[in-house]
Amino acid sequence: MATSKTRIDWSLFFLRLAVGGMAFIAGFEPLTHAHGEITVAHATEWGLSLAEMLCGVFMVLGLWMPLASLGLTLIVGWPLVHGWLHGAAFFGNLHGLFLLLVAFASALGGAGKWAVGRG
């Protein structure tokens, strides 16, 4: 049974909203708890949080979707790959693996019909 174009458009729209919205919230949360002296480690964490928020906003809007999805995939995926290279179990961080897969699925699926950056 073939899937209709309308169902695919709705699927991409909701995937974009879910992944982009969660990326925005996940990036915003560490910034609300930021305190203490400013160090290079703190600045790096804040920069990554801001980048995650920005990628989430772009994904929700469907603006520059390939770039936003790739950025989010790298931000979410790097800690996983780094852990795997240093001996962590492949399924040791299921939440991170899930985030990596849905960000990658968003990159493959694209923005869909209802996007600001369409056309």
Backbone as CSV, one residue per row, in Angstrom:
resi,resn,N_x,N_y,N_z,CA_x,CA_y,CA_z,C_x,C_y,C_z
1,MET,0.838,-1.168,0.000,0.000,0.000,0.000,0.890,1.241,0.000
2,ALA,0.706,2.090,-0.937,1.518,3.291,-1.062,1.042,4.362,-0.090
3,THR,1.995,5.082,0.444,1.687,6.171,1.357,1.412,7.434,0.558
4,SER,0.369,8.152,0.935,0.009,9.359,0.194,1.009,10.482,0.499
5,LYS,1.107,11.404,-0.426,2.000,12.559,-0.266,1.582,13.388,0.939
6,THR,0.293,13.488,1.199,-0.191,14.261,2.335,0.263,13.650,3.655
7,ARG,0.212,12.331,3.755,0.666,11.666,4.989,2.155,11.857,5.199
8,ILE,2.927,11.812,4.136,4.373,12.049,4.246,4.637,13.487,4.685
9,ASP,3.904,14.438,4.114,4.070,15.841,4.504,3.756,16.049,5.982
10,TRP,2.666,15.447,6.464,2.326,15.565,7.873,3.384,14.893,8.756
11,SER,3.881,13.757,8.324,4.914,13.058,9.096,6.175,13.905,9.223
12,LEU,6.617,14.486,8.113,7.801,15.339,8.151,7.571,16.572,9.014
13,PHE,6.359,17.127,8.950,6.031,18.299,9.753,6.120,17.981,11.243
14,PHE,5.508,16.867,11.673,5.522,16.525,13.091,6.902,16.067,13.554
15,LEU,7.646,15.389,12.692,9.017,15.018,13.032,9.864,16.271,13.232
16,ARG,9.685,17.240,12.348,10.418,18.503,12.447,10.065,19.246,13.730
17,LEU,8.769,19.303,14.061,8.353,19.976,15.292,8.886,19.268,16.540
18,ALA,8.813,17.955,16.547,9.253,17.201,17.717,10.758,17.312,17.926
19,VAL,11.524,17.066,16.886,12.980,17.085,17.018,13.478,18.502,17.272
20,GLY,12.967,19.460,16.519,13.393,20.844,16.707,12.978,21.400,18.059
21,GLY,11.761,21.093,18.478,11.299,21.563,19.775,12.090,20.974,20.925
22,MET,12.368,19.688,20.851,13.156,19.055,21.911,14.599,19.547,21.908
23,ALA,15.147,19.819,20.733,16.510,20.362,20.668,16.552,21.743,21.312
24,PHE,15.529,22.563,21.050,15.481,23.891,21.660,15.417,23.783,23.180
25,ILE,14.539,22.925,23.677,14.384,22.761,25.129,15.657,22.183,25.745
26,ALA,16.258,21.192,25.086,17.487,20.583,25.607,18.639,21.574,25.624
27,GLY,18.679,22.500,24.680,19.722,23.519,24.679,19.457,24.628,25.672
28,PHE,18.186,24.919,25.908,17.805,26.002,26.814,18.014,25.624,28.275
29,GLU,17.764,24.376,28.610,17.809,23.920,30.005,19.167,24.157,30.676
30,PRO,20.307,23.817,30.061,21.581,24.090,30.738,21.852,25.583,30.927
31,LEU,21.327,26.401,30.048,21.564,27.841,30.166,20.803,28.438,31.349
32,THR,19.686,27.825,31.737,18.932,28.339,32.884,19.635,28.039,34.196
33,HIS,20.516,27.042,34.208,21.229,26.673,35.430,22.676,27.154,35.415
34,ALA,23.020,28.004,34.463,24.397,28.482,34.352,24.706,29.450,35.490
35,HIS,25.801,29.190,36.169,26.251,30.087,37.232,27.730,29.822,37.493
36,GLY,28.332,30.635,38.292,29.739,30.449,38.633,30.632,31.247,37.723
37,GLU,31.912,31.017,37.891,32.891,31.759,37.102,32.900,31.277,35.662
38,ILE,33.297,32.164,34.781,33.351,31.830,33.362,34.705,31.203,33.053
39,THR,34.658,29.955,32.624,35.864,29.241,32.220,35.693,28.795,30.778
40,VAL,36.746,28.264,30.214,36.671,27.768,28.839,35.666,26.620,28.749
41,ALA,35.643,25.766,29.758,34.699,24.643,29.757,33.259,25.153,29.799
42,HIS,32.994,26.158,30.640,31.644,26.717,30.703,31.268,27.392,29.390
43,ALA,32.195,28.145,28.828,31.918,28.836,27.563,31.639,27.833,26.446
44,THR,32.353,26.724,26.433,32.126,25.691,25.427,30.742,25.064,25.609
45,GLU,30.385,24.767,26.840,29.075,24.185,27.112,27.962,25.154,26.713
46,TRP,28.110,26.426,27.040,27.099,27.423,26.680,27.013,27.583,25.166
47,GLY,28.166,27.561,24.507,28.169,27.668,23.042,27.453,26.504,22.386
48,LEU,27.699,25.302,22.880,27.009,24.129,22.338,25.512,24.177,22.636
49,SER,25.143,24.665,23.807,23.725,24.799,24.140,23.050,25.821,23.230
50,LEU,23.712,26.936,22.983,23.150,27.937,22.074,23.040,27.400,20.649
51,ALA,24.049,26.646,20.213,24.006,26.050,18.877,22.868,25.040,18.773
52,GLU,22.652,24.261,19.829,21.552,23.293,19.831,20.206,24.007,19.775
53,MET,20.079,25.106,20.524,18.845,25.893,20.477,18.614,26.466,19.087
54,LEU,19.651,27.002,18.481,19.537,27.594,17.156,19.156,26.547,16.113
55,CYS,19.786,25.376,16.181,19.421,24.285,15.269,17.966,23.886,15.472
56,GLY,17.511,23.855,16.722,16.120,23.518,17.009,15.148,24.529,16.420
57,VAL,15.473,25.819,16.531,14.602,26.856,15.963,14.552,26.723,14.448
58,PHE,15.710,26.530,13.822,15.739,26.377,12.364,14.949,25.150,11.919
59,MET,15.033,24.066,12.698,14.288,22.860,12.331,12.784,23.065,12.478
60,VAL,12.348,23.712,13.546,10.917,23.961,13.735,10.380,24.795,12.576
61,LEU,11.146,25.787,12.169,10.716,26.640,11.065,10.882,25.971,9.701
62,GLY,11.747,24.979,9.619,12.053,24.358,8.335,12.994,25.205,7.514
63,LEU,13.763,26.025,8.173,14.688,26.934,7.517,16.086,26.330,7.560
64,TRP,16.723,26.238,6.408,18.065,25.649,6.301,18.102,24.269,6.960
65,MET,17.115,23.468,6.632,16.925,22.168,7.277,18.138,21.242,7.180
66,PRO,18.771,21.092,6.014,19.928,20.193,5.980,21.050,20.637,6.919
67,LEU,21.318,21.928,6.958,22.376,22.454,7.819,21.999,22.312,9.294
68,ALA,20.752,22.635,9.636,20.303,22.522,11.032,20.315,21.066,11.495
69,SER,19.860,20.154,10.650,19.851,18.731,11.021,21.262,18.182,11.156
70,LEU,22.131,18.579,10.249,23.521,18.124,10.339,24.170,18.660,11.608
71,GLY,23.936,19.937,11.908,24.492,20.516,13.136,23.993,19.798,14.371
72,LEU,22.709,19.531,14.416,22.148,18.829,15.564,22.671,17.395,15.648
73,THR,22.804,16.743,14.512,23.353,15.385,14.505,24.768,15.373,15.063
74,LEU,25.569,16.355,14.698,26.938,16.428,15.211,26.975,16.756,16.699
75,ILE,26.144,17.694,17.131,26.118,18.075,18.544,25.685,16.903,19.417
76,VAL,24.667,16.173,18.979,24.147,15.049,19.752,25.033,13.818,19.591
77,GLY,25.574,13.627,18.400,26.305,12.402,18.102,27.733,12.355,18.589
78,TRP,28.393,13.508,18.692,29.804,13.484,19.068,30.055,12.834,20.427
79,PRO,29.299,13.157,21.474,29.555,12.462,22.747,29.365,10.951,22.659
80,LEU,28.392,10.506,21.855,28.193,9.065,21.697,29.381,8.407,21.010
81,VAL,29.794,8.984,19.897,30.916,8.411,19.144,32.190,8.451,19.985
82,HIS,32.394,9.534,20.702,33.573,9.641,21.570,33.554,8.541,22.633
83,GLY,32.370,8.296,23.203,32.252,7.222,24.184,32.507,5.855,23.578
84,TRP,31.977,5.620,22.380,32.194,4.333,21.720,33.663,4.119,21.411
85,LEU,34.346,5.167,20.995,35.782,5.041,20.697,36.594,4.733,21.946
86,HIS,36.076,5.094,23.102,36.791,4.872,24.356,36.203,3.728,25.168
87,GLY,35.455,2.838,24.511,35.037,1.599,25.149,33.645,1.563,25.742
88,ALA,32.840,2.577,25.573,31.474,2.538,26.107,30.640,1.542,25.300
89,ALA,29.660,0.965,25.961,28.769,0.021,25.290,27.942,0.758,24.239
90,PHE,27.683,0.099,23.106,26.939,0.721,22.022,25.542,1.147,22.476
91,PHE,24.886,0.303,23.254,23.549,0.616,23.749,23.592,1.154,25.177
92,GLY,24.720,1.678,25.589,24.873,2.202,26.939,24.118,3.497,27.180
93,ASN,23.888,4.269,26.133,23.160,5.529,26.246,22.024,5.514,25.226
94,LEU,20.936,4.866,25.575,19.820,4.717,24.641,19.170,6.059,24.310
95,HIS,19.094,6.945,25.270,18.503,8.258,25.025,19.318,9.027,23.988
96,GLY,20.628,9.038,24.148,21.495,9.717,23.185,21.441,9.070,21.807
97,LEU,21.363,7.746,21.762,21.269,7.042,20.489,19.946,7.364,19.790
98,PHE,18.870,7.433,20.565,17.572,7.806,19.995,17.622,9.219,19.417
99,LEU,18.186,10.164,20.157,18.301,11.536,19.660,19.136,11.602,18.386
100,LEU,20.195,10.840,18.347,21.037,10.805,17.155,20.245,10.282,15.952
101,LEU,19.487,9.230,16.148,18.736,8.631,15.043,17.609,9.537,14.546
102,VAL,16.889,10.214,15.442,15.808,11.083,14.967,16.365,12.348,14.323
103,ALA,17.504,12.849,14.794,18.125,14.004,14.136,18.589,13.607,12.739
104,PHE,19.141,12.414,12.608,19.589,11.924,11.305,18.396,11.676,10.384
105,ALA,17.295,11.148,10.937,16.080,10.937,10.136,15.525,12.265,9.641
106,SER,15.602,13.299,10.456,15.158,14.630,10.038,16.020,15.162,8.908
107,ALA,17.304,14.896,8.993,18.205,15.336,7.921,17.870,14.626,6.614
108,LEU,17.574,13.340,6.687,17.248,12.583,5.482,15.883,12.963,4.921
109,GLY,14.913,13.198,5.806,13.551,13.486,5.366,13.381,14.877,4.795
110,GLY,14.145,15.816,5.290,14.021,17.194,4.823,12.923,17.943,5.547
111,ALA,12.679,19.151,5.100,11.743,20.041,5.783,10.292,19.732,5.462
112,GLY,10.003,19.190,4.300,8.634,18.901,3.923,7.946,20.096,3.279
113,LYS,6.662,19.935,3.078,5.869,20.922,2.344,5.683,22.227,3.125
114,TRP,5.469,22.116,4.431,5.136,23.297,5.230,6.367,23.804,5.956
115,ALA,7.247,24.446,5.229,8.483,24.962,5.801,8.738,26.381,5.306
116,VAL,9.353,27.183,6.146,9.693,28.557,5.770,10.713,28.549,4.635
117,GLY,11.678,27.646,4.705,12.751,27.615,3.716,12.432,26.820,2.466
118,ARG,11.173,26.529,2.242,10.792,25.704,1.089,10.865,26.529,-0.189
119,GLY,11.425,25.919,-1.218,11.453,26.517,-2.535,12.483,27.565,-2.648
